[in-house]
Amino acid sequence: MSKSSIFTQTATERVLIGAPAAQSIAEEAARLGARRVFLLVSASLNRNTDEIAKVKQALGARCAAVFDGVPPHVPRAAVLAAAAQARAVQADLVVSIGGGSVTDCAKILTIALKHGFKTHEDMEPFHIYVEPGGAVRNPDYAAPEVRAICVPTTLSGGEFNPLSGATDERIRIKQGYEQRMMAPVTVILDPAMTVYTPEWLWLSTGVRSLDHAMETLGSLQSNDFCDGMADSALRLLADGLMRVKRDPKDLEGRLRCQQGAWQSMVPLIAGVPMGISHATGHALGGTFNVPHGHTSCVMAPYALAFNAPVNGERQKRIAAALGAPDQAASAAADRFIRGLGMPRSLREVGLAESDLPRLAEAMMHDFWTRTNPRTVESPEQAIAFLKTAL
């Protein structure tokens, strides 16, 4: 008999697949009875296209304000600035339109409004932390009342997750925040909204979603249902990413990528833990400002090779889904990522060997280091792994 497991549902009520964003946002705002909609949006979409203007026009008097000041990796200062503006206009619904950082900020903004975040210190009791002995602590606090709608323009997948990350810029550590009702009430997948996303960003965040699926299939705590979702996600993403690489105007390929990113998140939000690739990615982003997608492009194949001694049999499904059943999963992933033209080493994203101790220390603060299939219990062990990725 297989081991028992628990599948945790999120608080997302609806996913609109292939729906035009502006009209869908207006219809959802009306359905939810929102009168003061706070738009948290990509600066490039707001300043270089007319897409945000279309959303404002569709919302009409319901649009209370627009904020486009979210830098990569969500520094706390951006959360606090957005919260101050949303509070000033008495926002009753947050709508994010943009990539992973915009999405993460929107979700954390909902708890910022509930709990009155005004300073760095106000945020401190709410983030997940790792105790010196390795135990992970997730603070318990009241759920937000203002909900979010997310319109993603990259493939990080955070719109499906009640977990968000923000960086404490004073110590340059990215920290997690998790509350079930942080998950957006509605997700709108509009492939037409993604055509403005730079190619490197679309493809690299697609690899981030591949990494969700690969770490699921490598996890010793997964189950048949989650493995099936991850397998399907890999196949959708592998096909969709190559289609968009060949033809950036391929909206069907883009929608396949979006649905693959969604499937890749299902195991994670259901409770299957990620591993050392994601943990390293958080540290690379928060401490070294490496773009979120590039972190998985670099680390995922090395993580597969590192973990192969303990989960090699499970990794065979990864290689098959990537179209290389006779190769090691690490080699199949490396081939695919190189085919997209993405970076494949720490040196390519600006790190040197002298940076590894600092990177390893940051990794030890990440809860997913502790759930890697192959045990990593010390900075020294982390450094040994990181040296393989130079």
N, C-alpha and C positions, 0 to 999 in steps of 0.2 A: 504494500500500500504506500502511495506517495505521501510525502510530508504535507501537513496542513498549512494553509497560508490565509492571510486576510487581504482582501482587495478593498482599498480605501477610495471612495468616490470623492470628487471635488464638488464645490458648490456652483460650478458653471451649469447654467440651465439650457443654453442654446448655442449651437455653432451653425453659422450661416455659411454654406459652402458655395463659393463662386458668386457671391452676391455683390452688387455694386455698393461701394462703401458709403458714399454720402447719403443716399436714400435710406439705406439700411440703418445707419446711425440715427437718422431722424425718426424712423419708424420705431426703433427700439427705445429711444428716449420717450416717445409718446406712450408706448406700451407700458413703460416703467413709471410714467407719471412725473418725469423729471422736468423741472422748470429752470434750473440753473446749471447748465452743462459746462464743465470745465474741460477744455481741450488741451491735452498734453501731447505735443506733436514733435516730429522730426524737424529740426531747423532747416535742413535742406529742402524738404517738401514744402515747408511754409514759405520760404524765401525765394525758391527757384522754380516752383510750379504753381498751378492754380488749384491743386487738389484740396488744400485746406480751405481755400475760399469757397469751393463747392460745398464742403461740409458745413461751413458757417451759413451759407445761403440756405441749405436744406434745413438746418436747425432753426433759422430765423431768430425769433425773440428768445428761444430757449438757450442760445449760446451766451454764456456769461463771460468767458475770458479764454484767451489762448496763451499757452506757455510753451516756449520752444528752447529752453535753456538747460537741457539735460546732456552733459558730456558723457563720453564712454565710461563705463564701470560705475556710474551713478554715485558720485561723491555725495556725502551727507549734505553738503551745502546746497546742492541742487534740490534734494528732497525738501529741505527746510524752506528754500525760496519758493518752490511750487506750493508747499503747504500754506505759506503766508498769503500768497495770491488767491489760492482756492478758498481759504478761510474768509478773506476780505470780500469775496463775491458771493459767499454763502452757497458754495457749490453743493448740489445734491446728486450729481453723477459725474464721474470722471471718465473721459474717453481718451484712450491713447491711440496714436497713429504713428507708427515708426518701428524701429528695431528693438533689439533686446533691452538696451538701456532705458529707452522710453517706456517699454512695457514694465520693466522692473520698478522704475520710479513710480509709475501709476499705481501699481499694487501696494507699494509701501506707503504711498500718499494716503491711501484709504485708512491705514492705521494711524498715520500722522494726524489726520483730521479727528479721528476718534479720541486719541490720547493727547492731543495738544502739543505735538512736537514743535518747539520753537528754538531749541539749542541742541548742540551736539550731545550734551549730557542727558537731555530728555530721551534720546534714542538708545542710550546705553543699556537700559534694563530689558530691551525688547529683542535683541539679536541672539541667535544661537551661538553658543560658545563651547569650547572643548576644555575640560578641566585638566590640570597637570597630569593626572593619572590616565587620561584618555577618554573618560566618560563624556558623552555629548549631552548638553543641557539645552532644551528648547523652552524658553519661558512661556508661561500660560497667561493670557491676558484677554480682555473682552474683545469680541469681534467688531469689525467696522460696521457702521450703519450706511455710509455712502459707498456704493458699489462702483465697479469699473466695467467698461466695455473696451475690448482690445482689438485693434486692427493691425496685425503684424505686417511689416514690410521686409523682414528677414526670416531666417529659418531656425532661429535659436530655440523656439518652442516654448519660451517662458510664459506665453499667454495661456497655456493650459495648466499651469502649475501654481499652487498656493504658496510656493517658495520664491522669494526674491533675494537679490543681492545688492548691497550698497557698500561703498568703500569709505572707511574712516580715513580720511586723507591725512589726519594728523600722524597716524602710525602706518599708513599705506597698507592696510589689511582689508580685504573684501570680506564682509560678514553676511550671514544669511538671516532672513526674517521669514517666519512661517506662521500663517494663521489661515484656517480653512476658508474663511470668507474673504480673504485677499484674492482668491481666484476670481477672475472676471465673471460677471453674470452672463455675458454674451461674448463670443468670439466671432469676428467677421473675417472670413478668408476671401479676399478679393485679389485675384492674381494681377489684375490691371493696375492696382496700386503699387505693385512691386517692380514695375518696369523701370522706375527711376533709381532703384537700388543699384549701386555700383557692382559690376560683375564680381570683383574680388570678395565683396561683402556677402553677396547672395551665395556664391559657391562655398565660401569658407564657413558661413553659418550653417549651410547644408551639411558640411562635414561635422559640424557640432552635433546636429541631429543624428547623423550616422553614428557618432560616438555614443549618444544615448542608447541606441539600439545595440551597438557592439558591446557596451558594458553590461547591458541587460543579458545578452546571450552568454556573456562571460561570467555573470554572477552565479555564485553557488546558492543564492537565496531566491532565485526566480522560480517560475512555475510554467506549466505548459501554456496557459493562456497568455501570460506576458511574453514568453518566448515566441509565440505565434505572432503577436503584435509587432515585436521587434524584427522578426524575419520579414514580415510584410513591409515594414517601414524601410528596411534596407533595400528591398527590391524597388519600391516606389522611388526612393531617393536616388539610388544608383541610376535608374532610367531617367528620371526627371532632371537631375543635375547635368547629365551628359547632353540631354536634349536642349536645355537652356544654354549650355556652353556652345553648342553648335548654332543655335538660333535664339537670341535674347528675346525675340518677340513671340516665342512659343508659349502662349498662355495656358494651353493644356498641360505642357510640361511643367510650368510654374505651379499649377494647381496640384499636380501629382507630387511635386516637392512639398507643398504646404500640407497635403494630407499625410505624406510620409513623416513630416516633422511632428504632426499631431500624434500619429501612431507611435512614434518613438518616445513620446512623453508619457503615454498611458502606463507602462510599467513603472516608470519613475514615480509618478504621482500615486500609483497604487501601493507603493511601498518597497519596490525593488531598489536597493541602494546602488549608487554608482561607485566607481573606484578611483584608482590613482590618476587616471587621465583627467577626469573632471577636477579632482583635488588640485593637481598641478595647474590646470587651467585657471582655477580661481586665483591661485597665488601669482601666476604669470600676469593675469589681468590687474588685480588689485595692487600688486607690489611693483611690477615692471611695465604696466600699461600696454601689454601686448593685446591686440584686438582679440575679442572673445572667440571668434571663429578660428583664427589662426592658431590658438592654443591647442585645439583638437587636431588641426591639420598636422601640427608638429608631434603631439604627444600620443595620439591614439595608437599608431602602429607599435611604438616602443612599449606602451602599456600592454598591448596584446602579447608581445614577445616576453616581457617580464613575467606575465601571469601564466604563460603557456605551461610551465611545469605543474601547475595545480589545476588548470581548467582546459587543457589542450583538447580534450574530447569535445567539450562544449563549443570550442572555437571553430570546429569543422563546419558548423552551420553558418558561421559568418562568411567563411571563404566561399561556400556554395552560393550564398545569397549575392555575393559580389561577383559571381560568374567565374570563380577560379577554384573549383572543388579539390583540385589536386595540389594546391599551394597551401602553405601555412597562412593563417588568417592575417598575421602581421605583414606578410609579403603581399597578399591580395589588397589589403588596405593601403599599403605604401604605393602600390601600382596605381590604384584608383585615384588617390589624392594627388600624386604626381601628374596624372593625366588631366587633372583640373588646373594644373599650374600653380599649386599652392606650396608654401614653404614647408620644409620637412626636417628642420633642425633648430635647436635653440640658438645657434649662432646666426641663422638666417633671420631670426626675429630680434636680434640685438644683444643676446646674452653671451657672456664669456665664462670660462671655468671659474673665475674668481667670484661670479655671482651665485654659484650653486649653494654655498652655505646659507645665504640669505633666503634663497628660494626654498630650500629645504625647511628652514625654520617656519616660513609662512605656510608651507604645506602641512606642518604638524598642527596648525591651528584649524585646519579644515576637517570637518566631520567625515568626509568621504575618504580621506586617507585611512581612516580606521575601519572602513568597510570594504577595502580592497580584497579580492580573493586571496592574494598572497600577502602575508602579514608584513606591514611596515610600521614599526614601533619606535623608531628613533630617527633623528636627522641624518645620522650616518648611513642608515639603510636607504633613506630617501636620496642622499647624494649619490650613492652607488647606482641607483636607478637613473638619476638625472644625467650621469656621465654617459650613459648609452645614447642620449639624445643630443649631445653636443654636435 
